[in-house]
């Protein structure tokens, strides 16, 4: 070439003439002063021949990272609204980012890592980045499977690239749990939630599983809680019954006598609504709000928040943040001492 570069001409799988260039003919040649290092022409030629032989789509089909993710998302049907929201957030982010405009065949593992590192530096939390990476990795795998690229640049372990700055939800100590439950039981206002909170501490149920419980899910005869659904409420779609978070989420949770007594108290004190609400065929929910609709996770999270605030306004020794999920962690800590890890899981 007039500028001193070497050129290799070839015909791609679509019959179009293409060219690759390099400042070096062979990998052992010196790079001209002031020129950027890169593969030699012979190395690029080998890559081209290998791609043609393996029928790799030239230039990643021209797809950008954002376009690839949109294509991947279009293949996903029947996903939960929360998952759908995650897809939209990631696509919108990629449309704003320079990385999202990169052609997929040009994205290297180091590029993917650097982008995630930069996201964290710019204030994105570990959880948000994990969600983003959880969409990009399978999206790029689709590109690999469809022969657009050879290797998935997001195939690395996330923890090896960015640090987990998430706030760990700590389980309560036995003494903290005892004090918290005693406070709730004896408080004139919050005592009406005592049984529900006791159940959360002593069953390990997720709050959405607990909110979805109906009379039919309580097997007092065999001392079991039947868990096969969750109750969620979404901003636009309203109330919905969804499957448990994982396949192993469908299970029967043992009821202690104390837990069974709490459920009986809940059923006995439950006010009969003018019309029983029905959500996706389920009725007989244990807790109803002032509008006679089932309570959801948000209600219980607010109750816990107000209880902690009142407790800490009275006592010098402060109670740490307690949430429904802290109850689950606390149950696991207690249960770990008396059952094998697989059963606990």
C-alpha positions as CSV (number, residue, x, y, z in Angstrom):
1,X,0.0,0.0,0.0
2,X,1.2,3.6,-0.6
3,X,1.2,4.3,3.1
4,X,3.4,1.3,3.9
5,X,0.7,-1.1,5.1
6,X,0.3,-4.6,3.8
7,X,-3.1,-5.7,2.4
8,X,-4.8,-9.0,2.0
9,X,-7.9,-9.3,-0.2
10,X,-10.5,-12.1,0.1
11,X,-14.1,-12.9,-0.7
12,X,-16.4,-13.4,2.3
13,X,-19.1,-16.1,2.6
14,X,-21.6,-13.7,0.9
15,X,-19.3,-13.3,-2.1
16,X,-18.4,-9.7,-1.2
17,X,-14.7,-8.6,-1.6
18,X,-13.1,-7.7,1.7
19,X,-9.7,-6.4,2.8
20,X,-7.6,-6.6,6.0
21,X,-4.5,-4.5,6.6
22,X,-1.5,-4.5,8.8
23,X,1.8,-2.6,9.3
24,X,3.6,-6.0,9.5
25,X,3.7,-8.8,7.0
26,X,5.0,-11.4,9.5
27,X,4.7,-11.4,13.3
28,X,8.5,-11.2,13.6
29,X,8.6,-7.9,11.6
30,X,9.2,-4.7,13.4
31,X,6.3,-2.2,13.8
32,X,7.1,1.1,12.1
33,X,7.8,3.9,14.6
34,X,4.7,5.7,15.8
35,X,2.3,3.0,14.5
36,X,-0.1,1.0,16.7
37,X,0.8,-2.6,17.4
38,X,-1.5,-5.3,16.0
39,X,-1.7,-8.6,14.4
40,X,0.6,-9.2,11.3
41,X,-1.0,-9.6,7.9
42,X,-0.2,-13.4,7.9
43,X,-1.9,-13.8,11.3
44,X,-5.0,-11.9,10.1
45,X,-5.0,-14.0,6.9
46,X,-5.1,-17.2,9.0
47,X,-8.1,-15.8,11.0
48,X,-9.9,-14.9,7.8
49,X,-9.4,-18.4,6.3
50,X,-10.5,-20.1,9.5
51,X,-13.6,-17.9,9.7
52,X,-14.5,-18.7,6.1
53,X,-13.9,-22.4,6.7
54,X,-16.1,-22.4,9.9
55,X,-18.7,-20.3,8.2
56,X,-18.4,-17.5,10.7
57,X,-20.6,-14.6,9.7
58,X,-18.3,-11.7,8.5
59,X,-18.0,-8.7,10.8
60,X,-20.5,-10.2,13.3
61,X,-23.3,-9.6,10.8
62,X,-22.8,-5.9,11.4
63,X,-24.6,-6.2,14.8
64,X,-23.8,-3.8,17.6
65,X,-23.9,-4.9,21.2
66,X,-27.2,-3.0,21.7
67,X,-28.8,-4.6,18.6
68,X,-27.6,-8.1,19.7
69,X,-29.2,-7.6,23.2
70,X,-32.5,-6.4,21.5
71,X,-32.4,-9.5,19.3
72,X,-31.8,-11.8,22.3
73,X,-34.6,-10.2,24.3
74,X,-37.0,-10.6,21.4
75,X,-36.5,-14.4,21.7
76,X,-37.6,-14.4,25.4
77,X,-41.3,-14.9,25.9
78,X,-43.4,-15.4,29.0
79,X,-40.9,-13.7,31.3
80,X,-41.9,-12.1,34.6
81,X,-42.5,-8.3,34.6
82,X,-39.4,-7.8,36.8
83,X,-37.3,-9.6,34.3
84,X,-38.9,-7.6,31.5
85,X,-38.0,-4.4,33.3
86,X,-34.4,-5.5,33.7
87,X,-34.2,-6.1,29.9
88,X,-35.6,-2.6,29.2
89,X,-33.1,-1.0,31.6
90,X,-30.1,-2.8,30.1
91,X,-31.2,-1.9,26.5
92,X,-31.6,1.7,27.4
93,X,-28.2,1.8,29.1
94,X,-26.5,0.2,26.0
95,X,-28.1,2.8,23.7
96,X,-26.5,5.6,25.7
97,X,-23.1,3.9,26.2
98,X,-20.3,3.9,23.6
99,X,-19.9,0.2,24.4
100,X,-23.4,-0.5,23.1
101,X,-22.5,0.9,19.7
102,X,-19.5,-1.4,19.4
103,X,-19.7,-4.1,16.7
104,X,-20.0,-7.5,18.5
105,X,-17.0,-9.1,16.6
106,X,-14.7,-6.4,17.9
107,X,-15.6,-6.9,21.6
108,X,-12.8,-8.7,23.4
109,X,-12.9,-10.1,26.9
110,X,-10.8,-7.2,28.2
111,X,-13.3,-4.8,26.6
112,X,-16.2,-6.4,28.4
113,X,-14.3,-6.4,31.8
114,X,-13.2,-2.8,31.4
115,X,-16.8,-1.7,30.7
116,X,-18.1,-3.4,33.8
117,X,-15.3,-1.9,35.9
118,X,-16.2,1.5,34.5
119,X,-19.9,1.0,35.3
120,X,-19.0,0.4,39.0
121,X,-16.7,3.4,39.0
122,X,-19.6,5.5,37.7
123,X,-21.8,4.4,40.6
124,X,-23.5,1.2,39.5
125,X,-23.9,-1.2,42.3
126,X,-22.8,-4.9,42.2
127,X,-26.4,-6.1,42.0
128,X,-27.2,-3.9,39.0
129,X,-24.0,-4.9,37.2
130,X,-24.7,-8.6,37.9
131,X,-28.2,-8.1,36.3
132,X,-26.6,-6.4,33.2
133,X,-24.0,-9.0,32.8
134,X,-26.7,-11.7,33.3
135,X,-28.3,-10.4,30.1
136,X,-25.2,-9.8,28.1
137,X,-23.6,-13.2,28.6
138,X,-26.5,-15.2,27.2
139,X,-27.0,-12.6,24.4
140,X,-23.4,-13.1,23.3
141,X,-23.8,-16.8,23.6
142,X,-26.6,-16.6,21.0
143,X,-24.2,-14.8,18.7
144,X,-21.7,-17.6,19.3
145,X,-24.3,-20.3,18.6
146,X,-25.4,-18.5,15.5
147,X,-21.8,-18.3,14.2
148,X,-21.6,-14.5,14.4
149,X,-18.6,-14.6,16.7
150,X,-16.2,-17.4,17.9
151,X,-16.0,-16.6,21.6
152,X,-18.3,-15.2,24.3
153,X,-16.5,-12.1,25.8
154,X,-18.7,-12.2,28.9
155,X,-17.8,-15.8,29.8
156,X,-15.8,-14.9,32.9
157,X,-16.7,-14.9,36.6
158,X,-18.0,-11.5,37.6
159,X,-16.4,-11.7,41.1
160,X,-13.0,-11.8,39.5
161,X,-13.6,-8.4,37.8
162,X,-15.5,-6.2,40.2
163,X,-16.0,-6.2,44.0
164,X,-19.3,-7.0,45.7
165,X,-20.3,-3.8,47.4
166,X,-23.8,-5.0,48.3
167,X,-24.9,-4.5,51.9
168,X,-25.0,-8.0,53.4
169,X,-28.3,-8.8,55.1
170,X,-27.2,-10.0,58.6
171,X,-29.2,-12.5,60.5
172,X,-30.3,-11.5,64.0
173,X,-28.8,-13.1,67.0
174,X,-31.0,-15.3,69.1
175,X,-31.2,-12.5,71.7
176,X,-32.1,-9.9,69.1
177,X,-34.8,-12.1,67.7
178,X,-36.3,-12.7,71.1
179,X,-36.3,-9.0,72.0
180,X,-37.8,-8.0,68.6
181,X,-40.6,-10.5,68.8
182,X,-41.3,-9.6,72.5
183,X,-41.5,-5.9,71.5
184,X,-44.0,-6.7,68.7
185,X,-46.1,-8.9,70.9
186,X,-46.4,-6.3,73.6
187,X,-46.9,-3.2,71.5
188,X,-50.5,-2.0,71.4
189,X,-50.4,-1.1,67.7
190,X,-48.0,-3.7,66.2
191,X,-49.2,-6.8,68.1
192,X,-51.7,-7.6,65.4
193,X,-48.7,-8.5,63.2
194,X,-47.0,-10.7,65.8
195,X,-48.2,-14.1,64.4
196,X,-47.2,-13.2,60.9
197,X,-43.7,-12.0,61.9
198,X,-43.2,-15.1,64.2
199,X,-44.0,-17.3,61.2
200,X,-41.5,-15.5,59.0
201,X,-38.8,-16.0,61.6
202,X,-39.6,-19.7,62.1
203,X,-40.3,-21.0,58.6
204,X,-37.7,-19.3,56.3
205,X,-40.5,-18.4,53.8
206,X,-39.8,-15.7,51.3
207,X,-42.1,-12.7,51.9
208,X,-43.9,-13.2,48.5
209,X,-44.5,-16.9,49.3
210,X,-45.9,-15.9,52.7
211,X,-48.1,-13.2,51.2
212,X,-49.5,-15.7,48.7
213,X,-50.5,-18.3,51.4
214,X,-54.2,-19.2,51.5
215,X,-56.3,-21.5,53.8
216,X,-55.8,-24.3,51.3
217,X,-52.0,-24.2,51.7
218,X,-52.1,-25.0,55.4
219,X,-52.1,-28.7,56.2
220,X,-52.6,-28.8,60.0
221,X,-53.1,-32.6,60.0
222,X,-49.7,-33.3,58.7
223,X,-48.0,-30.2,60.0
224,X,-47.0,-28.8,56.6
225,X,-47.1,-25.5,54.7
226,X,-47.6,-26.1,51.0
227,X,-45.5,-23.7,49.0
228,X,-46.1,-23.7,45.2
229,X,-46.7,-20.1,44.3
230,X,-45.9,-16.5,45.2
231,X,-48.1,-13.4,45.2
232,X,-46.7,-10.3,43.5
233,X,-48.1,-6.9,42.7
234,X,-46.7,-5.0,39.8
235,X,-47.1,-1.3,39.0
236,X,-48.9,-1.8,35.7
237,X,-50.1,-5.4,35.8
238,X,-51.4,-5.4,39.3
239,X,-51.7,-8.6,41.4
240,X,-50.3,-11.8,39.9
241,X,-49.7,-15.3,41.1
242,X,-46.3,-16.4,39.9
243,X,-44.3,-19.6,40.3
244,X,-41.7,-19.9,43.1
245,X,-38.3,-18.3,42.4
246,X,-36.6,-21.6,41.6
247,X,-37.7,-25.2,40.7
248,X,-36.8,-26.3,44.2
249,X,-39.0,-23.5,45.5
250,X,-42.0,-25.8,45.2
251,X,-41.9,-27.6,48.6
252,X,-43.6,-28.5,51.8
253,X,-42.3,-26.6,54.8
254,X,-42.7,-28.2,58.2
255,X,-44.9,-26.5,60.8
256,X,-43.9,-26.5,64.4
257,X,-46.7,-26.5,67.0
258,X,-46.0,-22.8,67.7
259,X,-46.2,-21.9,64.0
260,X,-49.4,-23.9,63.6
261,X,-50.9,-22.0,66.6
262,X,-50.0,-18.7,65.0
263,X,-51.7,-19.7,61.8
264,X,-54.8,-20.7,63.8
265,X,-54.8,-17.3,65.5
266,X,-54.5,-15.6,62.1
267,X,-57.5,-17.5,60.7
268,X,-59.6,-17.0,63.8
269,X,-59.0,-13.2,63.9
270,X,-59.3,-12.7,60.1
271,X,-62.2,-10.5,59.2
272,X,-64.5,-11.8,56.6
273,X,-64.4,-9.4,53.5
274,X,-67.6,-8.4,51.7
275,X,-66.3,-10.4,48.8
276,X,-63.3,-12.7,48.9
277,X,-60.6,-11.4,46.5
278,X,-59.5,-13.9,43.8
279,X,-56.1,-13.7,42.1
280,X,-55.5,-16.0,39.2
281,X,-57.8,-18.6,40.7
282,X,-56.5,-18.3,44.2
283,X,-58.7,-17.2,47.1
284,X,-58.7,-17.2,50.9
285,X,-55.5,-15.1,51.4
286,X,-54.6,-14.9,55.1
287,X,-53.9,-11.2,55.3
288,X,-56.0,-8.4,53.7
289,X,-55.4,-4.7,53.6
290,X,-57.9,-1.9,54.3
291,X,-59.2,-2.3,50.7
292,X,-59.9,-6.0,51.4
293,X,-57.2,-7.0,48.9
294,X,-54.3,-9.3,49.8
295,X,-51.3,-7.8,51.6
296,X,-48.1,-8.0,49.6
297,X,-44.4,-7.7,50.3
298,X,-44.5,-3.9,50.4
299,X,-47.0,-3.9,53.3
300,X,-44.8,-6.2,55.5
301,X,-41.6,-4.3,54.6
302,X,-43.3,-1.1,55.8
303,X,-44.5,-2.7,59.0
304,X,-40.9,-3.9,59.8
305,X,-39.6,-0.5,59.1
306,X,-42.0,1.2,61.5
307,X,-41.5,-1.4,64.2
308,X,-37.7,-0.9,64.1
309,X,-38.1,2.9,64.1
310,X,-40.3,2.8,67.2
311,X,-38.1,0.2,69.0
312,X,-35.0,2.3,68.4
313,X,-36.7,5.4,69.7
314,X,-37.4,3.7,73.0
315,X,-34.3,1.6,73.7
316,X,-30.6,2.7,74.0
317,X,-29.3,-0.6,72.5
318,X,-30.4,-0.2,68.9
319,X,-32.0,-3.0,66.9
320,X,-30.3,-3.4,63.5
321,X,-32.3,-3.1,60.3
322,X,-34.9,-6.0,60.3
323,X,-36.7,-6.9,57.1
324,X,-38.7,-10.0,56.0
325,X,-35.6,-11.2,54.3
326,X,-33.6,-10.8,57.5
327,X,-36.1,-13.2,59.1
328,X,-35.3,-15.7,56.3
329,X,-31.5,-15.3,57.0
330,X,-32.1,-15.7,60.8
331,X,-34.1,-18.9,60.3
332,X,-31.3,-20.3,58.2
333,X,-28.8,-19.5,60.8
334,X,-30.9,-21.2,63.5
335,X,-31.8,-24.2,61.3
336,X,-28.2,-24.8,60.3
337,X,-27.4,-26.1,63.7
338,X,-29.9,-28.9,63.5
339,X,-30.2,-30.0,59.9
340,X,-27.8,-30.9,57.0
341,X,-27.0,-28.2,54.4
342,X,-28.9,-29.9,51.5
343,X,-32.1,-30.1,53.5
344,X,-31.7,-26.5,54.6
345,X,-31.1,-25.4,51.0
